[in-house]
Amino acid sequence: MKNKKTVLIFANEKSGIFARAIKERLAPVKDILCIIIGEDEFRSTGMQIAKDILLNPDGLIIKTAKKLLEGSEERSIDKVPSPDITYKDRSVSYLKMRNVLSRYNPMLIIMMSGALSPEVLSVRAKFSPETKVFMLVKDFAIHCGIINPHIDKYFVENMAVLTMLTNAGVKEKKIAISNLPVSEVYDVFIEKQDACEKLELDPFIPVVLFCAYGKHTEQDKTALRELKEFASRCNVVAYCGGDRELLDYAMEIPFKAFNEGGDLNLLYSAADLVVTRPVSKTLIEAAYKQVLTVLLPPSSEMEKRSIKGLKGLAVDASAKGGLVTFLDDYLRTEGYEETYQSITEEATARLIRPAAGNFLDSILSALEIK
């Protein structure tokens, strides 16, 4: 750590993929030490206690606690928290945060949720006022829990999200538009034909890639059943991440299915379409690989609102029967894919726009690195 400029990134299960991408992108800069810390290390939630007691993340208590926590997040989506950043010296989470900042002495802190905003901002104000605090808005909608006037800068993917933030009270001068970071593994270009060959897919018919991230919902299973109708007209491949139940479900249909060990860069390279719920991880990766995204029905309020922030960047097939209708037209009508060429062209243009590198450039600027 000596002679290094430290960046602390606070992340949770959903934002960890973005945290790791940031760390990868900063790795070539030798003067930077980037450290990722889990948000749950500062909280003794019911889910955490249950995990400690039962050591079973799939147990009933864990699942019940997780549902309660997720329900709380949904209910508070429009609630702007108090801007008060008074340091609470009797709070365990505040003491932990003070210890972390004292140990690492960061020049910059990056957050992707509001879970630790009170601790980060109060400890920063009292003990480390020179430290900058950025908020990366990883979704295509906002949870008002991220809002606090003491955050130095917000980074969002598009104008729709910027507008959502300003409507919630954030000053526009504190918001910058920037691409969201993706893993450098996606920088590797693979020809579509080579990808199909490696995956043993028929190169003469379209490839539809179903992607799920996190725990599956009924919407995911419904989509897989609907995709079965088109299995004779296109290659259907399923990526299920770490969800073993969904993986087994997809394989029983049967589809060629992969878990988290699958090569997603290879899968995206082979795909003509990516079918997914409005989940930012998959949407950003598909856009980066310039693959047209088709949106399934949302399973949460955040996903529902994200569809608005994705207008013009993805095909909205979230209405009842929308996926079947779209795929039938896409596969049956000659040249139909050209109708959606403007969407993929817009995604491509976004990768090279002047604002695209704002986030990483701002990190280097905050660290006084040229």
Contacts in CASP RR format, 6 or more apart in sequence:
PFRMAT RR
TARGET T0000
AUTHOR 0000-0000-0000
METHOD contacts of the structure
MODEL  1
MKNKKTVLIFANEKSGIFARAIKERLAPVKDILCIIIGEDEFRSTGMQIA
KDILLNPDGLIIKTAKKLLEGSEERSIDKVPSPDITYKDRSVSYLKMRNV
LSRYNPMLIIMMSGALSPEVLSVRAKFSPETKVFMLVKDFAIHCGIINPH
IDKYFVENMAVLTMLTNAGVKEKKIAISNLPVSEVYDVFIEKQDACEKLE
LDPFIPVVLFCAYGKHTEQDKTALRELKEFASRCNVVAYCGGDRELLDYA
MEIPFKAFNEGGDLNLLYSAADLVVTRPVSKTLIEAAYKQVLTVLLPPSS
EMEKRSIKGLKGLAVDASAKGGLVTFLDDYLRTEGYEETYQSITEEATAR
LIRPAAGNFLDSILSALEIK
1 33 0 8 1.000
1 104 0 8 1.000
3 31 0 8 1.000
4 31 0 8 1.000
4 32 0 8 1.000
4 33 0 8 1.000
5 31 0 8 1.000
5 32 0 8 1.000
5 33 0 8 1.000
5 107 0 8 1.000
5 108 0 8 1.000
5 367 0 8 1.000
5 368 0 8 1.000
5 369 0 8 1.000
6 32 0 8 1.000
6 33 0 8 1.000
6 34 0 8 1.000
6 35 0 8 1.000
6 104 0 8 1.000
6 105 0 8 1.000
6 106 0 8 1.000
6 107 0 8 1.000
6 108 0 8 1.000
7 22 0 8 1.000
7 26 0 8 1.000
7 32 0 8 1.000
7 33 0 8 1.000
7 34 0 8 1.000
7 35 0 8 1.000
7 106 0 8 1.000
7 107 0 8 1.000
7 108 0 8 1.000
7 109 0 8 1.000
7 110 0 8 1.000
7 363 0 8 1.000
7 367 0 8 1.000
8 35 0 8 1.000
8 37 0 8 1.000
8 100 0 8 1.000
8 101 0 8 1.000
8 104 0 8 1.000
8 106 0 8 1.000
8 108 0 8 1.000
8 109 0 8 1.000
8 110 0 8 1.000
9 19 0 8 1.000
9 22 0 8 1.000
9 23 0 8 1.000
9 34 0 8 1.000
9 35 0 8 1.000
9 36 0 8 1.000
9 37 0 8 1.000
9 109 0 8 1.000
9 110 0 8 1.000
9 111 0 8 1.000
9 112 0 8 1.000
10 37 0 8 1.000
10 38 0 8 1.000
10 39 0 8 1.000
10 109 0 8 1.000
10 110 0 8 1.000
10 111 0 8 1.000
10 112 0 8 1.000
10 113 0 8 1.000
10 115 0 8 1.000
10 116 0 8 1.000
10 120 0 8 1.000
11 18 0 8 1.000
11 19 0 8 1.000
11 36 0 8 1.000
11 37 0 8 1.000
11 38 0 8 1.000
11 39 0 8 1.000
11 112 0 8 1.000
12 38 0 8 1.000
12 39 0 8 1.000
12 40 0 8 1.000
12 112 0 8 1.000
12 113 0 8 1.000
12 115 0 8 1.000
13 214 0 8 1.000
14 138 0 8 1.000
14 214 0 8 1.000
14 281 0 8 1.000
15 112 0 8 1.000
15 113 0 8 1.000
15 138 0 8 1.000
16 36 0 8 1.000
16 112 0 8 1.000
17 183 0 8 1.000
17 281 0 8 1.000
18 112 0 8 1.000
18 136 0 8 1.000
18 138 0 8 1.000
18 180 0 8 1.000
18 181 0 8 1.000
18 281 0 8 1.000
19 36 0 8 1.000
19 110 0 8 1.000
19 112 0 8 1.000
20 36 0 8 1.000
20 183 0 8 1.000
21 181 0 8 1.000
21 182 0 8 1.000
21 183 0 8 1.000
21 184 0 8 1.000
22 34 0 8 1.000
22 110 0 8 1.000
22 136 0 8 1.000
22 181 0 8 1.000
22 360 0 8 1.000
22 363 0 8 1.000
23 34 0 8 1.000
23 36 0 8 1.000
24 183 0 8 1.000
24 184 0 8 1.000
25 181 0 8 1.000
25 184 0 8 1.000
25 360 0 8 1.000
26 32 0 8 1.000
26 34 0 8 1.000
26 360 0 8 1.000
26 363 0 8 1.000
27 34 0 8 1.000
29 364 0 8 1.000
29 369 0 8 1.000
31 367 0 8 1.000
31 369 0 8 1.000
32 367 0 8 1.000
32 369 0 8 1.000
35 104 0 8 1.000
35 106 0 8 1.000
37 100 0 8 1.000
39 113 0 8 1.000
39 115 0 8 1.000
39 116 0 8 1.000
40 48 0 8 1.000
41 96 0 8 1.000
42 93 0 8 1.000
42 96 0 8 1.000
42 97 0 8 1.000
42 116 0 8 1.000
42 119 0 8 1.000
43 93 0 8 1.000
43 115 0 8 1.000
44 92 0 8 1.000
45 65 0 8 1.000
45 69 0 8 1.000
46 65 0 8 1.000
46 69 0 8 1.000
47 62 0 8 1.000
47 65 0 8 1.000
47 66 0 8 1.000
47 69 0 8 1.000
50 59 0 8 1.000
50 61 0 8 1.000
50 62 0 8 1.000
50 65 0 8 1.000
51 57 0 8 1.000
51 62 0 8 1.000
53 61 0 8 1.000
54 61 0 8 1.000
54 62 0 8 1.000
56 62 0 8 1.000
70 300 0 8 1.000
73 143 0 8 1.000
74 300 0 8 1.000
74 301 0 8 1.000
74 302 0 8 1.000
76 143 0 8 1.000
76 144 0 8 1.000
76 145 0 8 1.000
77 143 0 8 1.000
77 144 0 8 1.000
77 301 0 8 1.000
77 302 0 8 1.000
77 305 0 8 1.000
78 144 0 8 1.000
79 144 0 8 1.000
79 145 0 8 1.000
80 144 0 8 1.000
80 145 0 8 1.000
80 147 0 8 1.000
80 168 0 8 1.000
80 169 0 8 1.000
81 114 0 8 1.000
81 117 0 8 1.000
81 118 0 8 1.000
81 144 0 8 1.000
81 145 0 8 1.000
81 147 0 8 1.000
81 148 0 8 1.000
83 148 0 8 1.000
83 149 0 8 1.000
83 150 0 8 1.000
84 118 0 8 1.000
85 118 0 8 1.000
85 121 0 8 1.000
85 122 0 8 1.000
85 125 0 8 1.000
85 148 0 8 1.000
85 150 0 8 1.000
86 122 0 8 1.000
87 94 0 8 1.000
87 122 0 8 1.000
87 123 0 8 1.000
87 125 0 8 1.000
87 126 0 8 1.000
88 94 0 8 1.000
88 122 0 8 1.000
89 95 0 8 1.000
91 119 0 8 1.000
93 116 0 8 1.000
93 119 0 8 1.000
94 118 0 8 1.000
94 119 0 8 1.000
94 122 0 8 1.000
94 123 0 8 1.000
96 119 0 8 1.000
97 116 0 8 1.000
97 119 0 8 1.000
97 120 0 8 1.000
97 123 0 8 1.000
98 123 0 8 1.000
98 127 0 8 1.000
101 123 0 8 1.000
101 124 0 8 1.000
101 127 0 8 1.000
101 128 0 8 1.000
101 131 0 8 1.000
102 127 0 8 1.000
105 128 0 8 1.000
106 128 0 8 1.000
106 131 0 8 1.000
107 130 0 8 1.000
107 131 0 8 1.000
107 132 0 8 1.000
107 366 0 8 1.000
107 367 0 8 1.000
107 368 0 8 1.000
108 131 0 8 1.000
108 132 0 8 1.000
108 133 0 8 1.000
108 134 0 8 1.000
108 363 0 8 1.000
108 366 0 8 1.000
108 367 0 8 1.000
109 120 0 8 1.000
109 124 0 8 1.000
109 131 0 8 1.000
109 132 0 8 1.000
109 133 0 8 1.000
109 134 0 8 1.000
110 134 0 8 1.000
110 135 0 8 1.000
110 136 0 8 1.000
110 363 0 8 1.000
111 117 0 8 1.000
111 120 0 8 1.000
111 133 0 8 1.000
111 134 0 8 1.000
111 135 0 8 1.000
111 136 0 8 1.000
111 146 0 8 1.000
111 151 0 8 1.000
112 135 0 8 1.000
112 136 0 8 1.000
112 137 0 8 1.000
112 138 0 8 1.000
113 143 0 8 1.000
113 145 0 8 1.000
113 146 0 8 1.000
114 135 0 8 1.000
114 143 0 8 1.000
114 145 0 8 1.000
114 146 0 8 1.000
114 148 0 8 1.000
117 145 0 8 1.000
117 146 0 8 1.000
117 148 0 8 1.000
117 151 0 8 1.000
120 133 0 8 1.000
121 133 0 8 1.000
121 148 0 8 1.000
121 150 0 8 1.000
121 151 0 8 1.000
124 131 0 8 1.000
124 133 0 8 1.000
124 150 0 8 1.000
125 150 0 8 1.000
132 152 0 8 1.000
132 153 0 8 1.000
132 366 0 8 1.000
133 150 0 8 1.000
133 151 0 8 1.000
133 152 0 8 1.000
134 151 0 8 1.000
134 152 0 8 1.000
134 153 0 8 1.000
134 154 0 8 1.000
134 155 0 8 1.000
134 359 0 8 1.000
134 362 0 8 1.000
134 363 0 8 1.000
134 366 0 8 1.000
135 146 0 8 1.000
135 151 0 8 1.000
135 153 0 8 1.000
135 154 0 8 1.000
135 155 0 8 1.000
136 155 0 8 1.000
136 180 0 8 1.000
136 359 0 8 1.000
137 146 0 8 1.000
137 154 0 8 1.000
137 155 0 8 1.000
137 156 0 8 1.000
137 157 0 8 1.000
137 161 0 8 1.000
137 165 0 8 1.000
138 180 0 8 1.000
138 280 0 8 1.000
139 161 0 8 1.000
139 280 0 8 1.000
139 302 0 8 1.000
139 306 0 8 1.000
140 157 0 8 1.000
140 158 0 8 1.000
140 160 0 8 1.000
140 161 0 8 1.000
140 278 0 8 1.000
140 280 0 8 1.000
140 283 0 8 1.000
140 305 0 8 1.000
140 306 0 8 1.000
140 307 0 8 1.000
140 308 0 8 1.000
140 309 0 8 1.000
140 310 0 8 1.000
141 161 0 8 1.000
141 164 0 8 1.000
141 302 0 8 1.000
141 305 0 8 1.000
141 306 0 8 1.000
141 308 0 8 1.000
141 309 0 8 1.000
142 161 0 8 1.000
142 164 0 8 1.000
142 165 0 8 1.000
142 168 0 8 1.000
142 305 0 8 1.000
143 302 0 8 1.000
144 168 0 8 1.000
146 154 0 8 1.000
147 165 0 8 1.000
147 168 0 8 1.000
147 169 0 8 1.000
147 170 0 8 1.000
149 170 0 8 1.000
151 174 0 8 1.000
152 174 0 8 1.000
153 174 0 8 1.000
153 175 0 8 1.000
153 176 0 8 1.000
153 362 0 8 1.000
154 165 0 8 1.000
154 170 0 8 1.000
154 174 0 8 1.000
154 175 0 8 1.000
154 176 0 8 1.000
155 175 0 8 1.000
155 176 0 8 1.000
155 177 0 8 1.000
155 178 0 8 1.000
155 358 0 8 1.000
155 359 0 8 1.000
155 362 0 8 1.000
156 162 0 8 1.000
156 165 0 8 1.000
156 175 0 8 1.000
156 176 0 8 1.000
156 177 0 8 1.000
156 178 0 8 1.000
157 177 0 8 1.000
157 178 0 8 1.000
157 179 0 8 1.000
157 180 0 8 1.000
157 284 0 8 1.000
158 177 0 8 1.000
158 309 0 8 1.000
158 313 0 8 1.000
159 177 0 8 1.000
160 308 0 8 1.000
160 309 0 8 1.000
160 311 0 8 1.000
161 309 0 8 1.000
162 172 0 8 1.000
162 175 0 8 1.000
162 177 0 8 1.000
165 175 0 8 1.000
166 172 0 8 1.000
166 175 0 8 1.000
176 355 0 8 1.000
176 358 0 8 1.000
176 359 0 8 1.000
176 362 0 8 1.000
177 355 0 8 1.000
177 358 0 8 1.000
178 355 0 8 1.000
178 356 0 8 1.000
178 357 0 8 1.000
178 358 0 8 1.000
178 359 0 8 1.000
178 362 0 8 1.000
179 350 0 8 1.000
179 351 0 8 1.000
179 355 0 8 1.000
179 356 0 8 1.000
179 357 0 8 1.000
179 358 0 8 1.000
179 359 0 8 1.000
180 280 0 8 1.000
180 284 0 8 1.000
180 359 0 8 1.000
181 359 0 8 1.000
181 360 0 8 1.000
182 284 0 8 1.000
182 285 0 8 1.000
182 288 0 8 1.000
185 264 0 8 1.000
185 265 0 8 1.000
186 264 0 8 1.000
186 265 0 8 1.000
186 268 0 8 1.000
186 285 0 8 1.000
186 288 0 8 1.000
186 289 0 8 1.000
188 265 0 8 1.000
189 269 0 8 1.000
190 265 0 8 1.000
190 266 0 8 1.000
190 269 0 8 1.000
191 269 0 8 1.000
192 203 0 8 1.000
192 269 0 8 1.000
192 270 0 8 1.000
193 203 0 8 1.000
194 269 0 8 1.000
195 266 0 8 1.000
195 267 0 8 1.000
195 269 0 8 1.000
195 270 0 8 1.000
196 202 0 8 1.000
196 203 0 8 1.000
196 207 0 8 1.000
196 235 0 8 1.000
196 270 0 8 1.000
197 203 0 8 1.000
198 266 0 8 1.000
199 237 0 8 1.000
199 256 0 8 1.000
199 266 0 8 1.000
199 267 0 8 1.000
199 270 0 8 1.000
200 256 0 8 1.000
201 207 0 8 1.000
201 235 0 8 1.000
201 237 0 8 1.000
201 256 0 8 1.000
201 270 0 8 1.000
202 235 0 8 1.000
205 233 0 8 1.000
205 234 0 8 1.000
205 235 0 8 1.000
206 233 0 8 1.000
206 234 0 8 1.000
206 235 0 8 1.000
206 272 0 8 1.000
206 273 0 8 1.000
206 330 0 8 1.000
206 331 0 8 1.000
207 234 0 8 1.000
207 235 0 8 1.000
207 237 0 8 1.000
207 270 0 8 1.000
207 271 0 8 1.000
207 272 0 8 1.000
207 273 0 8 1.000
208 227 0 8 1.000
208 230 0 8 1.000
208 234 0 8 1.000
208 235 0 8 1.000
208 236 0 8 1.000
208 237 0 8 1.000
208 271 0 8 1.000
208 272 0 8 1.000
208 273 0 8 1.000
208 275 0 8 1.000
208 327 0 8 1.000
209 237 0 8 1.000
209 238 0 8 1.000
209 239 0 8 1.000
209 267 0 8 1.000
209 268 0 8 1.000
209 270 0 8 1.000
209 271 0 8 1.000
209 273 0 8 1.000
209 274 0 8 1.000
209 275 0 8 1.000
209 291 0 8 1.000
210 220 0 8 1.000
210 223 0 8 1.000
210 224 0 8 1.000
210 227 0 8 1.000
210 236 0 8 1.000
210 237 0 8 1.000
210 238 0 8 1.000
210 239 0 8 1.000
210 250 0 8 1.000
210 255 0 8 1.000
210 274 0 8 1.000
210 275 0 8 1.000
210 276 0 8 1.000
211 239 0 8 1.000
211 274 0 8 1.000
211 275 0 8 1.000
211 276 0 8 1.000
211 282 0 8 1.000
211 286 0 8 1.000
212 220 0 8 1.000
212 238 0 8 1.000
212 239 0 8 1.000
212 240 0 8 1.000
212 241 0 8 1.000
212 243 0 8 1.000
212 246 0 8 1.000
212 276 0 8 1.000
212 277 0 8 1.000
213 241 0 8 1.000
213 276 0 8 1.000
213 279 0 8 1.000
213 281 0 8 1.000
213 282 0 8 1.000
214 241 0 8 1.000
214 242 0 8 1.000
214 243 0 8 1.000
215 243 0 8 1.000
216 240 0 8 1.000
216 243 0 8 1.000
216 245 0 8 1.000
216 246 0 8 1.000
217 277 0 8 1.000
217 299 0 8 1.000
218 299 0 8 1.000
219 277 0 8 1.000
219 296 0 8 1.000
219 297 0 8 1.000
219 298 0 8 1.000
219 299 0 8 1.000
220 246 0 8 1.000
220 277 0 8 1.000
220 296 0 8 1.000
221 246 0 8 1.000
221 249 0 8 1.000
222 297 0 8 1.000
223 275 0 8 1.000
223 296 0 8 1.000
223 323 0 8 1.000
224 238 0 8 1.000
224 249 0 8 1.000
224 250 0 8 1.000
224 253 0 8 1.000
224 255 0 8 1.000
225 253 0 8 1.000
226 321 0 8 1.000
226 323 0 8 1.000
226 324 0 8 1.000
226 327 0 8 1.000
227 236 0 8 1.000
227 255 0 8 1.000
227 275 0 8 1.000
227 323 0 8 1.000
227 327 0 8 1.000
228 236 0 8 1.000
228 253 0 8 1.000
228 255 0 8 1.000
229 324 0 8 1.000
230 236 0 8 1.000
230 327 0 8 1.000
230 328 0 8 1.000
230 331 0 8 1.000
231 253 0 8 1.000
231 255 0 8 1.000
233 331 0 8 1.000
234 272 0 8 1.000
234 327 0 8 1.000
234 331 0 8 1.000
235 256 0 8 1.000
235 270 0 8 1.000
236 255 0 8 1.000
236 256 0 8 1.000
237 255 0 8 1.000
237 256 0 8 1.000
237 257 0 8 1.000
237 258 0 8 1.000
237 267 0 8 1.000
237 270 0 8 1.000
237 271 0 8 1.000
238 246 0 8 1.000
238 247 0 8 1.000
238 250 0 8 1.000
238 255 0 8 1.000
238 256 0 8 1.000
238 257 0 8 1.000
238 258 0 8 1.000
239 257 0 8 1.000
239 258 0 8 1.000
239 262 0 8 1.000
239 264 0 8 1.000
239 267 0 8 1.000
240 246 0 8 1.000
240 247 0 8 1.000
240 250 0 8 1.000
240 257 0 8 1.000
240 258 0 8 1.000
240 259 0 8 1.000
241 247 0 8 1.000
241 258 0 8 1.000
241 259 0 8 1.000
241 260 0 8 1.000
241 261 0 8 1.000
242 259 0 8 1.000
242 260 0 8 1.000
243 259 0 8 1.000
244 259 0 8 1.000
247 257 0 8 1.000
247 258 0 8 1.000
247 259 0 8 1.000
250 257 0 8 1.000
251 257 0 8 1.000
258 267 0 8 1.000
264 285 0 8 1.000
265 289 0 8 1.000
268 274 0 8 1.000
268 285 0 8 1.000
268 286 0 8 1.000
268 289 0 8 1.000
268 291 0 8 1.000
269 289 0 8 1.000
271 286 0 8 1.000
271 289 0 8 1.000
271 291 0 8 1.000
272 291 0 8 1.000
272 292 0 8 1.000
272 337 0 8 1.000
273 291 0 8 1.000
273 292 0 8 1.000
273 293 0 8 1.000
273 294 0 8 1.000
273 330 0 8 1.000
274 282 0 8 1.000
274 286 0 8 1.000
274 291 0 8 1.000
274 292 0 8 1.000
274 293 0 8 1.000
274 294 0 8 1.000
275 293 0 8 1.000
275 294 0 8 1.000
275 296 0 8 1.000
275 323 0 8 1.000
276 282 0 8 1.000
276 283 0 8 1.000
276 286 0 8 1.000
276 293 0 8 1.000
276 294 0 8 1.000
276 295 0 8 1.000
276 296 0 8 1.000
277 295 0 8 1.000
277 296 0 8 1.000
277 297 0 8 1.000
277 298 0 8 1.000
277 299 0 8 1.000
277 303 0 8 1.000
278 295 0 8 1.000
278 296 0 8 1.000
278 298 0 8 1.000
278 303 0 8 1.000
278 304 0 8 1.000
278 306 0 8 1.000
278 307 0 8 1.000
278 310 0 8 1.000
278 314 0 8 1.000
278 318 0 8 1.000
279 303 0 8 1.000
280 306 0 8 1.000
282 293 0 8 1.000
283 293 0 8 1.000
283 310 0 8 1.000
283 313 0 8 1.000
283 314 0 8 1.000
286 292 0 8 1.000
286 293 0 8 1.000
287 293 0 8 1.000
287 313 0 8 1.000
287 347 0 8 1.000
287 350 0 8 1.000
287 351 0 8 1.000
288 351 0 8 1.000
290 344 0 8 1.000
290 347 0 8 1.000
290 348 0 8 1.000
290 351 0 8 1.000
291 344 0 8 1.000
292 314 0 8 1.000
292 315 0 8 1.000
292 337 0 8 1.000
292 340 0 8 1.000
292 343 0 8 1.000
292 344 0 8 1.000
293 313 0 8 1.000
293 314 0 8 1.000
293 315 0 8 1.000
294 314 0 8 1.000
294 315 0 8 1.000
294 317 0 8 1.000
294 323 0 8 1.000
294 326 0 8 1.000
294 327 0 8 1.000
295 307 0 8 1.000
295 310 0 8 1.000
295 314 0 8 1.000
295 315 0 8 1.000
295 316 0 8 1.000
295 317 0 8 1.000
295 318 0 8 1.000
296 317 0 8 1.000
296 318 0 8 1.000
296 323 0 8 1.000
297 318 0 8 1.000
297 319 0 8 1.000
297 320 0 8 1.000
298 304 0 8 1.000
298 306 0 8 1.000
298 307 0 8 1.000
298 318 0 8 1.000
307 316 0 8 1.000
307 318 0 8 1.000
310 316 0 8 1.000
312 343 0 8 1.000
312 346 0 8 1.000
313 343 0 8 1.000
313 346 0 8 1.000
313 347 0 8 1.000
314 343 0 8 1.000
315 326 0 8 1.000
315 340 0 8 1.000
315 343 0 8 1.000
317 323 0 8 1.000
317 325 0 8 1.000
317 326 0 8 1.000
329 336 0 8 1.000
330 336 0 8 1.000
330 337 0 8 1.000
350 356 0 8 1.000
364 370 0 8 1.000
END
